[in-house]
Amino acid sequence: MANLTLRQLRYFDALAQQRHFGHAADICAISQPALSMQIKELEQALGTQLFERGGRQLRLTAVGEEFAPRVRDILRAVDELSDLARAAAQGLSGRLRLGVIPTVAPYLLPRIVGQLGQSYPALDLHIRETITPKLLQELADGQLDCAIVALPVSEDSLHETHLFTEEFVLVRPLAEGHLPVPAPEKLRQMRLLLLEEGHCFRDQALSFCAMTGNGPRELLDGSALSTLVQMVGAGIGVTLIPEMAVAVETRSAQVAVSRFPAPQPQRSIGMVWRKSSPLAQQLEQVAEAVRHVAPQPARQNAPQKAP
């Protein structure tokens, strides 16, 4: 059997995950015909077909299904060899693949990018924003070096380090800002707007209100915090958002922001990476840089009105 190349294996891995030649070609930064040719050469070298081509959907063959996790293991090991060499160098440099959950990314990333760029100019930062389950899977697959998520994640293979803690605040229509802040049991009786399934912030909000995800349709699902806040401004209901999102999300909405009495609902934000990562020491430096720019919680109990 002819020697296989790492390039072919990376192309196969991208296509196996995307199941689409055009999308995989974009990820690999090559043309679709070039990707198709490389996959064909790989199949010829192996003497077997890896993909079923036909119809609208691209599928892995039975051999392809067995081949895919082994290829991912090989690529992860190769990447860790590169990480080992980088870890031996002085300071943070080279590519760093950082994942961030959507309820943190818009509010913290500008500060993180600025801080890391200033402290480590040789660092090549690659950002991935998506929900926690996908970030954890991509960490396990070696597609990310670290991720900023809500803790705990409770994965034995991952190291967790705390970054900061922030409170949740209540967002209500502007006309209701003078009313007493409702207790959790009262929130269960209101039209509570939440993020859609898959967002850890949704689960945290439901936990605070002692609600389940299978409640009545008063729980209206949104795909972003900005959508929820604008819906509140239109008088549709109320919502909870993390404290760091207040300045950005309420500036153009007719809403009032109120803090809950003690004990306030809150979440712990941290950074996670594989325990086996050779970059552990460098990632501790990244975590410290994030702590340096993390938002400091305000301790104001009076309702705030968005401009």
C-alpha positions in Angstrom: 0.0 0.0 0.0 1.3 3.4 -0.9 2.3 5.8 1.9 -0.5 8.0 3.1 0.2 11.7 3.6 -0.9 13.9 6.5 -2.4 16.3 4.0 -4.7 13.5 2.7 -5.7 12.6 6.3 -6.5 16.2 7.1 -8.6 16.5 4.0 -10.4 13.2 4.8 -11.1 14.4 8.4 -12.6 17.7 7.2 -14.8 15.9 4.6 -15.9 13.2 7.2 -17.0 16.0 9.6 -18.6 18.3 7.0 -20.1 15.6 4.7 -20.0 18.3 2.0 -17.1 18.8 -0.6 -17.7 22.5 -0.8 -17.7 23.1 2.9 -14.7 20.9 3.5 -12.7 22.6 0.7 -13.4 26.0 2.3 -12.1 24.7 5.7 -9.0 23.3 4.0 -8.5 26.4 1.9 -8.3 24.5 -1.4 -10.5 24.2 -4.4 -13.3 21.6 -4.4 -11.7 19.7 -7.4 -8.4 19.5 -5.6 -10.0 18.1 -2.5 -11.9 15.6 -4.6 -8.7 14.5 -6.3 -6.9 14.1 -2.9 -9.7 12.0 -1.5 -9.8 9.8 -4.6 -6.0 9.3 -4.4 -6.4 8.3 -0.7 -9.1 5.8 -1.6 -6.9 4.3 -4.3 -3.9 4.1 -1.9 -6.1 2.2 0.6 -7.8 0.1 -2.1 -11.2 0.8 -0.7 -14.0 3.4 -0.9 -14.4 5.7 2.1 -17.4 7.7 0.9 -20.7 6.9 -0.7 -21.2 9.5 -3.5 -24.7 10.0 -4.8 -27.8 11.9 -4.2 -27.7 15.0 -2.0 -26.0 13.5 1.0 -22.4 12.4 1.2 -22.0 9.3 3.5 -19.1 7.4 5.0 -18.9 3.8 4.0 -18.5 1.1 6.7 -14.7 1.3 6.2 -14.9 5.1 6.3 -16.7 5.0 9.6 -14.0 2.9 11.2 -11.3 4.9 9.5 -12.5 8.3 10.7 -11.8 8.0 14.5 -8.3 6.5 13.8 -7.5 9.4 11.5 -8.6 11.9 14.2 -6.4 10.2 16.7 -3.4 10.4 14.4 -4.0 14.1 13.6 -4.4 14.9 17.3 -1.1 13.1 18.1 0.6 15.0 15.3 -0.8 18.3 16.6 0.4 17.5 20.1 3.9 16.9 18.8 3.8 20.4 17.5 2.4 21.6 20.8 5.3 19.9 22.6 7.8 21.8 20.5 6.0 25.1 21.2 5.9 24.3 24.9 9.7 24.0 24.9 10.0 27.5 23.4 10.0 30.6 25.6 6.7 32.5 25.9 3.4 32.2 24.1 3.7 32.0 20.3 2.2 30.3 17.3 -1.4 29.2 16.8 -3.8 29.0 19.7 -7.3 27.7 19.0 -9.7 29.1 21.6 -13.4 28.2 21.9 -15.9 30.5 23.7 -19.6 30.1 24.5 -22.0 32.6 22.8 -23.1 34.2 26.1 -19.5 35.2 26.8 -17.9 35.8 23.4 -19.4 39.2 22.3 -18.7 40.8 25.7 -15.3 39.4 26.7 -13.5 38.5 23.4 -12.6 42.1 22.5 -10.8 42.5 25.8 -9.1 39.1 25.5 -7.9 39.7 22.0 -6.5 43.1 23.0 -4.8 41.8 26.1 -3.2 38.7 24.5 -2.1 40.8 21.5 -0.4 43.2 23.7 1.2 40.7 26.0 2.0 38.0 23.4 2.5 39.6 20.0 3.8 36.4 18.5 0.5 34.6 19.3 -1.7 33.6 16.4 -5.2 33.5 18.0 -8.0 31.5 16.3 -11.5 31.9 17.8 -14.4 29.5 17.7 -17.8 30.5 19.1 -20.4 27.8 19.7 -22.4 26.1 22.4 -20.7 24.1 25.2 -21.4 20.5 24.0 -19.7 21.3 20.6 -16.7 23.0 22.3 -16.2 20.0 24.5 -16.3 17.6 21.6 -13.9 19.7 19.6 -11.6 19.8 22.5 -11.7 16.0 22.8 -11.0 15.7 19.0 -8.0 18.0 19.2 -9.6 20.8 17.1 -9.3 23.3 20.0 -6.6 24.0 22.5 -8.8 25.4 25.2 -12.3 26.8 25.7 -14.0 29.4 27.9 -17.2 27.9 29.3 -19.5 27.9 32.3 -18.1 25.6 35.1 -18.3 22.8 36.0 -18.0 20.7 32.9 -17.1 17.5 34.9 -15.1 15.8 32.2 -12.4 13.5 33.6 -10.1 14.2 30.6 -10.3 18.0 31.0 -8.5 20.4 33.4 -10.7 23.2 34.7 -9.5 26.6 36.0 -11.8 29.3 37.4 -11.7 32.7 35.8 -14.5 34.8 37.4 -18.0 34.7 38.8 -20.8 36.9 37.5 -24.5 37.4 38.5 -27.6 37.1 36.4 -29.9 40.1 36.3 -33.6 40.5 35.5 -34.6 42.4 32.3 -38.2 43.7 32.3 -40.2 46.2 30.2 -39.2 49.8 31.2 -42.7 50.5 32.7 -42.2 47.6 35.2 -38.8 48.8 36.5 -40.3 50.3 39.6 -42.0 47.1 40.7 -40.4 44.7 43.3 -38.1 42.1 41.9 -40.1 38.9 41.7 -39.0 35.8 43.6 -38.1 32.7 41.6 -41.4 31.1 42.2 -43.1 34.3 40.8 -40.9 34.1 37.7 -42.3 30.6 37.0 -45.7 32.3 36.6 -44.5 34.9 34.2 -43.7 34.8 30.5 -40.0 34.0 30.7 -37.9 34.3 27.5 -34.9 32.0 27.3 -32.2 30.9 25.0 -33.0 27.8 22.9 -31.9 24.3 23.9 -28.2 23.6 24.0 -27.2 26.8 25.7 -25.9 26.3 29.2 -27.2 29.7 30.3 -30.7 28.4 29.6 -30.2 25.5 32.0 -28.8 27.8 34.6 -31.8 30.2 34.4 -34.2 27.3 34.6 -32.4 25.9 37.6 -32.7 29.3 39.4 -36.4 29.4 38.7 -36.8 25.7 39.6 -38.3 25.0 36.2 -37.8 22.2 33.7 -37.3 22.6 30.0 -40.7 20.9 29.4 -42.8 23.6 30.8 -45.7 25.5 29.1 -45.1 27.6 26.0 -44.7 30.7 28.1 -41.0 29.7 27.7 -40.3 31.3 24.4 -36.9 30.3 22.9 -34.4 32.7 21.3 -31.1 32.1 19.6 -29.3 35.1 21.1 -29.5 37.3 24.2 -30.0 40.4 21.9 -33.2 38.8 20.6 -34.5 38.1 24.1 -33.8 41.7 25.3 -35.5 43.2 22.2 -38.6 41.0 22.8 -38.7 42.2 26.4 -38.6 45.8 25.2 -41.6 45.0 23.0 -43.5 44.0 26.1 -43.6 40.3 25.3 -42.1 39.0 28.6 -39.1 39.1 30.9 -35.7 37.5 30.7 -32.5 36.8 32.6 -29.1 37.8 31.2 -25.5 37.6 32.5 -24.2 40.8 34.0 -21.5 41.3 31.4 -24.1 41.5 28.7 -26.1 44.4 30.2 -24.2 47.3 28.7 -24.2 45.9 25.2 -27.7 44.3 25.0 -29.8 47.0 26.7 -28.4 50.1 25.1 -31.0 50.2 22.4 -34.0 48.5 24.2 -36.7 50.1 26.3 -36.1 47.9 29.3 -35.2 48.1 33.0 -32.5 46.0 34.6 -32.9 44.8 38.2 -30.7 42.8 40.5 -32.0 40.0 42.6 -31.7 40.1 46.4 -29.2 37.7 48.0 -28.5 35.0 47.3 -28.2 36.2 43.7 -28.2 33.7 40.8 -24.7 33.5 39.3 -22.4 31.4 37.2 -18.8 30.5 37.3 -16.9 31.1 34.1 -13.7 29.2 33.5 -11.2 27.8 31.0 -10.8 24.1 30.2 -8.2 22.2 28.3 -7.1 18.5 27.9 -5.1 17.2 30.8 -2.8 15.6 28.3 -2.0 18.9 26.5 1.7 19.8 26.4 0.6 23.5 26.4 -0.8 23.3 29.9 1.8 25.8 31.3 1.1 28.3 28.5 -2.6 27.9 28.8 -2.3 28.9 32.5 -0.8 32.1 31.2 -3.7 32.6 28.9 -6.1 32.1 31.8 -4.3 34.6 33.9 -4.5 37.1 31.0 -8.3 36.6 30.8 -8.6 37.1 34.5 -6.8 40.4 34.1 -9.6 41.7 31.8 -12.5 39.9 33.3 -15.5 42.2 34.2 -15.7 43.3 37.8 -19.3 42.7 39.1 -21.2 45.8 40.1 -23.0 45.8 43.5 -25.9 48.1 42.8 -29.3 47.1 44.0 -31.4 49.8 42.3 -33.0 49.1 39.0 -31.1 50.4 36.0 -32.9 51.9 33.0 -31.4 51.4 29.6 -31.0 54.7 27.6 
